[in-house]
């Protein structure tokens, strides 16, 4: 669909909605009005309809009512927002742009909590608790937020302490997957000038998969969070907010299973199914289960995460200006064990540990909005430390050595009880100055100019080494780097792994990211805007690559194909990502204030898009895709049909195309003997052409203070590719997911009892898929399969709430 077709579609929807609204105006009571949605996406409190960017907001009440526990499920209600877990990481995408699987990446779609940057992918999995609202800003956000985000930003605002006493206790129970969710909040004054708020969460679930190897339900999750917030107001000129939070989110098992075995024929090689190899290794005792049935085989996975964060915000008024100082501290650590062969046969594990800490400081000044010119500006600083260690373990009972004997002979037995380990360290410092000014050119027209200058420095080191079990001490002992023909180098060289001494580098980057927006008021309620925004995401250092980037250092060769030896070449450094975004939009109030429609038409050009490519064995290598173009249309709106019935929804059309990407990873069988293929002209994974949602919320007064509330949500997605290799054999079909909620509440909402149904149509939805590691090696390149993450099937939960 071309741009002019999209414009016609936008106009058609606008006209249709307006006509329908006019018809409803004659039928619906005049007093039915929409409530104003207040957002802070421009660092000021504004009506959502006055903000000249594509932004979608979800209130905390909607989050609680729908049992939304994190960003992943919130994406159902915001088209063009997607989040998924992968085999070794988490990705968030906005308008099809995400950062891929590599701990060296900052997120293209950045997350901010109470104004503090939460840029690490792992933090996106933290559970929601006591949220006031979530705002999703689409397109580059390079001026007013603390860290450049090239795809968009997710701004989360927690609830602040209240002047009056309030308390709430809520619980949710879902029997099919044994989900239990308990939350408690108490808030109110502690003295005349001081108020406080305490929120607590305890949640657990057994999961929707059955691990037939360990005979247990998975994914088993346990979340615990405690947050305390103090608000000190010594007088009308000062607000001082202190927030402290400690939490954990732990997981045992994965919501994935093996599907779709694939075989290819190669000249001179017999076709060897992966299932046959595994059966032979176990003497026929193991059968590879490739049926999609929510049963999986694994020797055990886990992810144990601890988080802590603090925020101090000081706000004051000075001469009509607002001054804000925000100090943030964020830290987390985790330990993850991945049975990353994804089968029940013991082959290899990956153990990862990460420790991250970050401090930031922002000073901001905002002028009054009255008068012909207003502005907002400030300075920002952030410093972070990252330590990441992982190891590929071949346990003593692994069947790897047996499988490799045909390739390297009896020496393969020495691989049992060994590991290849990696250490990565990085320090990063960012300083920035930003400014945005608004000129009222006329009573109806405004020009907004802004820019941010950022300077960033990163220093990193990475080394790879092999370890083996010392029979005398029982400890794993580091082995010397040695020559390429050393047995450990030969064995791990089969999987593109080689040891090397520490690589150390420093890179410094700076850049100016300007933006221009022209906004015009059509009348007292409607406006249109045109904007040009830029952004960049800094380059960095590849964490997960397993080989030295210079093949001349060790001269190691991949022994998997002795007839065609290729140097093992890794990646250490990658370049920055740049974006230019052009957008036309409008926000319209219809039907006498009972309906709203927001529209945005955008065209985005990316240069050096940062992507992560799986090498088919143990590692991911970062690649900068040369060019990509994304364009599309976004619509969202609300319509208060009557005092008791509210319709809301959103729609997104997305056209993603790699303009030039000759170094993409080949999918299995695409080009035998090659690792890189040209993806120019193709779309990206997780970029459905159409997405949308429609919600209907109805309330009915039953008398005696009782109220019945009913909500029906329809979530639609067009088909999309599920693998980063763009394998056409792994496509998620289009679907409509149905969620519903029915609630009975007492007088003044003192109590509520609700029934919540999710995915009532029991749709089978793949959120991520990729090729099975080591399968191509063990089948001599003729057979493989896929592992796929599946969303939760049908669930029906009971939720109760008491308010005091």
N, C-alpha and C positions, 0 to 999 in steps of 0.2 A: 504494500500500500504506500503510495507516494504522499509527500507532505500535503499537497493540495487536497488529496482525498481525505486526509486526516482533518484538515480544516473544515471541509464540508461535513464530515461526520460530527465534529464538535458543534457546528452551527445547527445541524439537524437535531442533535440531542437537546441543545439549548431551547430550540423552538418547541420541540415536543414537550419538554418539561414545563416550559412557560405556559403552553396551551393547557396542559393537564392541570397546572396550578391554578390557572384562571377558572377552569371548570370547577375545581374544588372550592375556589373562593366563594362561588355562589351557593355551595352546599354546606361548607364548614362554618362553624361559629367564628365571628370576627376575633373573639378573645383568644383563640388558639395561636400562640406566638412561640417562636423558638427561643430558647435560652441562649444568651451570649456565651461564646467559648473564648476564654481569655488564655492567651499564650505569651511566652516570653522568648520566642525564637529570635527576636531582635534586641534582646537584653533590656526590653521595657515591657511592661504589661500592656498588651494590645488586644483588641478584638481580632479574632482570627481572620475576619473578613477584610481587615484593613492592612494585612501583611502581604507585601508584593513578592511572595515566593510560594512555591508549591510545598505546602506543609499539611500534614494530617495529624490530628490530635485525638488521643483516646483518654477519657477521664478515668480516674482511679476506680470510680463506682462501676464502670463497664468492665474493667479488669477484674474486680472482685466478683462481680455477678457471674462472669463466664468462667471462673476458675482458671484464669490465665496466670500461669506461674512464672513466665519468663518471656523473653523476646521471641523465642521460637514459635510459640503459639499465638502471640500477638500479630505475627505476620499474616495470619488468616484474614485479618480485618483491614489490612493496609496493602492494597495492590502495589506491586513493584518492590515490596520489601520481602526478602527471604532470608532464612537462617537455617543452617544444617550442621550437624556434626559429621565429621569424616573419620577415616581410620585413625588419623593421628592429629586431629585438630578440629577447629570450628571456623565456619565462615559466615559472614553476614554480607548480603548484597542488596543494593538499592539501584534500581534501574539496570539490573544485570551486572553491575560492577561489584566485584569482591576481591579479596586479597589472596585467596588460595591458601594452601597448607604449608606454612613455614613459620617457625617461631621468630624468624628475623623480620617479619612484616609488621608494620603498623596496619591497622584496618583502614581500607578505603572508605568504608561506612563506619565512622567513628561513633563511639558512645560517650555521653557525658551525663554524669549524675550530680545534680545540684551544682552545675557549672564546672565540675572537675572532670578532666579528661580520663576516660577509661578505655584506652586504645588497644589494650591487649585482647586477643581473641578469647582467651580463657575466661575473662571477666564477663563476657556476654552470656555465659552459662549460669551466672549467679541468679538466684531466685528473686522474684519480685516480693516486696513487703511494704505495705502502707504507702502506696503511691498516690500522689495527687493527680498527676497526668503524665503522659508520655507524648512527646512531639516528634514526629518523623519529618525531617527536612530533606527534600529530595533535590539533588543537584549539588555542585561544589559549594561548600561552606567554608570560605577561606578568610573571612574578615573578623567576625565577632566571636568565634569559638577559639578556645585556647590552642588547638592543634589543627593544622590543615586537614581537611577531609575531602577527597576528590569525588566521592560518590554521593555523599549526604551525611546527615548526622542524626543520631537518636538521642534526644535530650529527655532525661528522666528527672522529674521533680518529686521529691518525697514530701510528705505532709509535715508541716511545721506545727509547733505547739499552739494550742488554742487558749483564748482568754477565759473561756468557760470550761468547767469540768465536763469531760466526756470519756466514755469507755466502751469498748466493744470486744466481744468474744465471738469467734466464728469457727466452725468445724465442717469438714467435708469428708464423706466416706464413699468410696466406690468399691463394691465387693468383687467384681470380676478380676481386677488387677490389684486388689487389696491396697488401694490408695487411701491414706489418711492425712488430713491437712488441718492443723490447729493453729489459730492465730489469735493474738490478744493485743489490744492497744489501750493505753490509758493516757489521758492528756488533760492539762489544766494548769491553773496558777499555783505557783509555789510561794510567792510573796507578791507584794504590790507591783514590783518591777520585773519579776522573774517567773517564767512559765516553763513547763517541761513536757516532754512526750516520750513514752516508752513503748516500743513495738517488738513483739516476739513472734517467731515462726518456728514450727516443728512439723516437718512433712516427711512422709515415707511412702514408697510404692514398691510392690514386688515386680511389676513389669508385665509386658504382653508377649514376651518370648519364652520358650521352654528350651533350656539347655539340656539336651538328651545325654551329653557326655557326663555332666556333673549332676544331672537329675535335680534341677532347680529352676525356678522362675527367674527371668531377667528382663529388662535391666532393673536391678534393685537399687533404689535411690533413697538417700536420706539427706534432707536439707535442714539446717538450723541457722537462724539469724537472730541476733539481738541488736537493737538500735536505740540509742538514747539521744535526744535532742533538747537543748536548752536555748531559750530565747530571752535575752536580757534587753529591756527597754527602759533605760534610766530616765529618759524624757522623750518628748515627741520628735527629737532630732536624731536619735540613735536607735539602731537595731543591731544587736550582736547575737549571732547564731552560732552555736557550737554543736556539731554532730559527731558522735562516735559510734562505730558499728563493727561488730565481729561476727563472722559467719563461716559456715562450711557447707559444701555440697559434695557428697560422696556417691559413688556409683560402682556397682559390681555387675559385670556383664555388659553386653552391647545389644542394641536393637537392630541387629543385622543377621543375615544368613546368606549362604552361597546359592547362586542361581545361574542359569544359562551356561552350561558347559559348551565350549567352542573348540573345534578341531580344524586344522588346515593341513593340506598336503604340500610337502616340500620335496623337490627333486633329490633323490638319493637317501631320503630319510623315511622310515616307517612312521605312520601316524600313530601317536601314542596318546590315548585319552588320559587326562589327569586322574580320573577315577580309577583307571587300571593301574596306574603307578602306585596310588595309595593303597589299593587292594593288595598289590603284590608285596609292598613293604610290610604289611600287617598279616601276611599269610592268609588273606581273604577275610580277616576278621572285621575290616572296616569298609563300609560302603559310603561313598560320598553322596550326601543328601542334597539334591539340587531342586527339590520341589518347594515352591513358595507356600509354606504352611505355618509360619511363625515358630518353627522348630530350628534350632541351630546346634552346631557341634563346636565346642571350644574347651580348652583345658583351663580356662579361667582368665578374666580380665578385671581390672579395677581402675578407678580414678578417684583419688582422695585429695580434696581441695580445701585449703584454708584461706580466708580472706580477712583483711582488716582495713578500715579506712577512716579518715577523720577529715572534717571540714570546718573551718572557721571563717565566717563571713561577717564583715563589719560594714554597715551602711550608715551614711549620715547625709544631712542636707547642709549645703553651704552656699549661700547667696542664690538660692533657687536651683543650684546644681546638685546632682546626686553623685556622691562618691562611694565607691564600693571596693573593698579589698577582700579577695578570696584566697585563702590558703588551703591547699589540699595535700593530703597524704594518702597514698594507696599502696597496698602491699598484698601479695599472695604467694603461696607456695603450693605445689602439688606433686604427687607421685602417681604415675600411671604405668600399669602393666598391660601391654597389648599382646594377646595371642594372635600375632599379625599374619600368621599363615591362614587364619580363619577356618581351619578344619580341626576335627577332633584328634587327628594324629599328631603326636608330639614332634614338631619340626623346629620352630624357633620362637622366641619371645622378644619384644622390645620393651625395655624398662626406661622410662623417662622421668626426670626430675627437673623442676624449674622453680627458681626463686627470684621474685621481682619486687622492686620497691621504687617508689616515685614520689617526689615532692614537687609542688608547683605553687606559684604565686602570681596573682593577677591584680593589678590596680586599674580601675576603670572610672572615668568621669562621664557623666551624661548631662547635657544642658537641658533647660526647659524646652518643651516642644512648641510653646507659643512663639509667635514672631516669624519673620520670613526665613530664618535659618536656625537649624538645630543640629547638634552633633553628639557623637559618642566616640570615645577613644580611650586608649590605655596602653599598658605594657604588660608583657607576659614572660614568665620564665618557668622552665620545667627541667628537672634533672632526674635521670633514672638509671638503675643498675639492674642488669639481667645476668643470671647464671643459669645455664641449661646444660644438663648432662643426660646422655642416653647411651644405651648399649644394646646391641643385638646379641642375644644369648642363644647358644645352641646347648640345651640341657644334656645332661649325661644320658638320659633315656631317649634322646632325639633319634629319629630314623633318617636324618639327613646324611650322616656318614655312610649308611648302607646304600642310600640312593646314589651317592656320588662315587661309589667305588668303580662303576663302569667308566667314569670320566677320568679320575685321577688315581685309581688303583687302591690297594690296601691302605695307603697313607691317609685316605679320607677318614679313617677311624680316629685320627688325632684331632678331628674337629669337635668331637663330643666333649662337653664340659668346657668349652672355650667361649669367648665373646670378643666382639669388636666394639670399642667404646669411643665416645666422642665427648669433648669438653668445649663449651662455648661461653665466652664472657664478653659483655658489652657495656660500655658506659656511654650515655647520651646526654647532651646538654642542648637546650633550645631556648633562644631568646627572640622575642618579637615585639614590634610596636604596630599598633593598628589604629585606624581612624575611619569613621564614616560620617559624612555630612549630608543633610537634607535641605535643599533649597526649595522654597515655595515660589515657583516661577510665576504662577498665577493662583487665584483662589482654588482652581481645580487641578492644577498640574504641579507635580513635584519631581525634582531630579535628585537622585541619591547616588553619591560618589563615595567609593571606599577603597581602602587598600590595606594590606598587611605586608610588612617586611619581616622576613624570618631568617634567622641565622642558626644553623644546626651543625653540631659536630658529634661524630660517633667514633669511638675507638673499640675495636673488637679483636678477639683472638679465637682461634679454633685449632684443635689438634685431634688426630685419630690414632688409636693404638689398639693392639690386640692383647688380650689377657688369657691366661690358661690356669687351670687348677694345679696348685702345688700339693702333691700328695702328702708331703710331710706335715705341712702346716694347715692344710685344708682351706687355704685362702687363694683368691684369684690374684695372680701375679702378672704385672705388665711385662710384655715381651719386647725385646729390642726391635726397632724398625726393620733392620735386616735388609737382605737383598731381595729382589723381585721373585727369585725362585725359592725362597724360604717357604716351608710347607704352609704356614698360616697365610702368607701372602697369596699363595697359589689357590688355597681353598676359598678364602674370602674374595679373591679376585674374580671368582666365578660370578659374584654378585656385585661387581663394580665397586668393591671396597678395597682401599689400600691404606696403610698407616703412613703418617708423616708427622714431623715435628711441628710445633705451633706456628700457625700463620698469624701475623699481627699487622694490622693496618689501621689507619685513621683517615676518615674522609670528612670534609667540610663542605657544606652547601649553604647557599643563601639565595633568596629570591623575593621578588615583589609580585604580589597577586592582587591586581586591581579588579574592581567591579563597577558597573554602571547600570542604574535602573531608572527608567522613566515611568512615572505612575500618573494616571489621569482618571479623575472622578467623573463618571458619566452623569451622576446625579448624587443625591444624598446617601444612597445605599450601594450603588454599583461602581466598580472601578475596573480598569484594565491596566496592564503593565507590560513593559518590554525590558528584558535584562540581558546583560552580557557579564558573565562571571568566569573567573579563572581560578586555577588551583594547582598545587603540586603536592605530591607525597614523596618525601625524601627517599633517596636510595639507601642501601645498607649492605648487610652482610648475610650471606646464606648460612643458615644454621644446619640444615639437614643434608647437604651434599656430602657424600661419603668418600670422595676422592680429591686428591690435590689438584688445584686448577691448572697446574703446569705439568704436563706429562713427562717433561724431561727431568723432573726432580727424582722420581723413583724408577722411571721407565717400566712401570708395571703394565702388564697386558691382561686383557680379559681372556681367560683360558676356556671360556664356554664355547668358543668357536676357534679351535687351533688352526683351522685352514684360512682364517681371515682375522688375524690378531689386530685389535684396535686399541690404541692407547686409552687408558682409563683417565678421563678428564673430568674433573669436578668443577664446581662454581664456588667462588667465595664472595665476590662483590657484585652488586647489581646497581643499576642506575635509577634516578628519580623518575617519577610518573607525572606527566603533565596533562592538564585538561582545560578545554575551553567549552563553555556552555552558552547557548543562545536560547532564550525562552520568551514565549508570548503567553500571557495568562490573563485571567479575569475572574472576578468574584462578584456574584450577582445575588441580590435578594429579590425573591419572587413572591407572588400571591399575597401581597400586602404584609410581608414579613413572616409568612408561614412556611416559606421554602427558601433554600439557599443552593446555589450551584457554583462550584469552583472548577476552573478549567486551566490546564497548562499544556502548551505545545512546546516541545523542546528538541534541540539538536545538539549533540555533544560529540566533540572530537577528542580522542585520547591519543597521546604519544607515549611510547615506551611503557605500555601497560604491563604492570608486574604480574607475572603468572608463575605457577608452581607446577612442574612436570614430574610425574612419577616415572622412575626409570625401569619399572617392571620387576625390580628385585627388592632392595631395602631402603631406597632413598628417594628424595624429591630434590630436583634442581630448579633454581629460580631462573626464569627466562623473561626478558623484557620483550613483549609483543610490540612490533614496530608501530602499528596504527590500528585504531578501531573507531568506528562511528556508531553512535547510539542515537536513535530518534524515536519519538513517540508522543502519545497523548495521554493525559491523566485527567480524570473527572471524579469528583466526589461531591456529595450533597446531602441535604436533609429536607424532609417535607413533613410538616405537622398537619396531617389530614384532618384530624379532629383533636379535641382536647385529650382524647384517650389513645390516639393512634399516631405513632411516629414511624416514618420510613426513612432509612438512611442507607447509603451505599457508596461504592466506589468502582471505578473502571480504569484499566490501564492497557494501552496498546504499546508494545515494545518491539522495535526493530533494531537488533544488534547485529553488527557485521564486522568481522576482522578485515580491514582493508589490506593489511600486509602482515602476515604471520608465517614466515617460511620455516620457523624452528619449533613448530608445535610437536607434541608427542604423538607418535603413530598409535592407533589402536591395534589390538592384536589381529594379525592377518592382513592389515592394510598394505604393508609394504615389507615383506619378509627380508630380513637382513638390514633394515633401516630402523633407527630409533627416532628420527625426526621426519615429519611430513609437513607439507604446506597446507595450512588451514585458512589461507586468504580466501575471502568471499564467504566464509561460513559463519554461522551464529555460534554463540557460546553456550555452555551448559547452564541450566537453571534460568533460561530466558524464555519463558512461554510468551507467545505472541500476544495473547489476550489473558487478562486476569480481571476478576471482579468479585464483588460481594454485595449482597442485598440483605438488609435487616428490617424486620417489622417488630415494633414493640407496642404492646397494647396493655392498658391498665383498666381495671373495672372495679368500681366501689361496690362491695357486697352488703354493706350495712353493718351496724354494730362495730364500726371501726376497722373492718376487714377489707383488705385490698388484694385483688388477684392480678398479678403481672405476668405477661406471657411474651416471650421473645423467640423469634424464628430467624436463624441466620443461614443464608445460602452462600457458599464460597466456591467460586469457579476458577479453574485453571485450565488453560489450553495445554496441549502436549509440549514436552520439553525434553532435551537431552539430559541425562543424569550423570554422565562421566566427563571428567576434564579432558579425556582423549577424544571426545565428540564421537564416540562409537555409535553408529546408527542402530545397532542391535540392542542398545539400552536406552529406550525411550519410555518415559512415563506418559501414558495415555491421558487425554483430557478427562476431567472429573468434576463432579459437583459434590461438595461436602456439606452435609446438613447438621447444624447444631441447633439446639432448642433449650429453652429454660422456662419453667413454670414455677411461680413463687407466690406464696400466701403470706401476707404480713399483717401485723396487728396495728392498733392505734398508735399514731405518731412513729411508726416504724420501729417500735421498741423490740419487736421480734420478727423473724422471718424464717420460713421454711421453704426450701426450693429443691426442685428436681432438675438436674442438669444433664442433658444428653449431648454427646460429641460424636461426630462421624457416624450419625445414626444409619446412614446407608452402607456402612462397613466398607468403605472404599479402601483398596490396597494401593498405597501411595509411597513411591520411592522418593526419598529426599536426597539420596546420594548413592552413587555406585562407582566401582572401579575394578580393575583387573586383579585377580588373585596373585599376591606376591609369590615368587619362586616357581609358580606353576609352569611357566615357559622354560625355565631352566631344567626342571625335572622331566619334562616331556620333550626335551631337545628342540624346543621352539615350535612344536606341532599341536600343543593343546593347552588350554587355559580355561578359566571360568571367571565369574564375577561375584563380588560380595556387594550386597545392597542393604542400605538402611531403610527400614520401613516405619512410617508413622504409626501412631497408635490406632488400633481398630476401634470399633464401637465401644463406648463406655457410657454408663449411666450412674450418676452420683447423687447423693443426698447431701444438701448443704443447709446448715442452720446458723442463725446469727442472733445474738442478744446485744442490745444497746442499753447503756445505763446513763 
